[in-house]
Amino acid sequence: MSFKAITERVVAWRRYRAAVRELAQLSDRDLHDLGISRYDIESVARDSGKL
């Protein structure tokens, strides 16, 4: 695996963790308004990078 590929994976992982952290800080009501359950936070954060 090249250095560039490793760097890209690390950057993607940091973005994923930041999204999870940010969504986890929202209230249940705010998550509901967005159509996200607390259970789905990791999945939503993972899928957001594919947009």
N, C-alpha and C positions, 0 to 999 in steps of 0.2 A: 504494500500500500504506500502510495507516495505521500510526501509531506503535505502537499496541497490537499489531498483527500482527507488526511487526518485532521488538518486545520478546519476544513469545511464541516466535518462531523462534529468537532468540538464547538464550533460556532452554532451549528444547528441545535446541539444539545443545550447550550446556554440559552438560546432563544426559547426552546421548549420549556426549560425550567423556569424562566422568567414568566412565561405565559401561565404556567401552572400556579406559580406563586401569586400572580396578579389576580387570576380567577378565584383562587382559594380565599383571597381577602374580601371578596364580595359577599354581601349578605345573601341568604337564601332567597329573599324576595327579588334582589337584583338579578341573581342567576335565573330565577323563574321568568322574569321579564325578558331575559335574553333567550329563553327556551333551553336552558342548560340545567341539568341536575348536578348536584355535587358529585355524584357517582361518575358523571360523564366528563369531568374537568380534564383528566389526563388524555382521554380520547380526543376531545375537542382541541386541546393544545397540540397534540401529535398531528392531527389532520390539518391544522391551520397552516403548517409549514408547507403543505402541498398545494396551496392556492396559487 
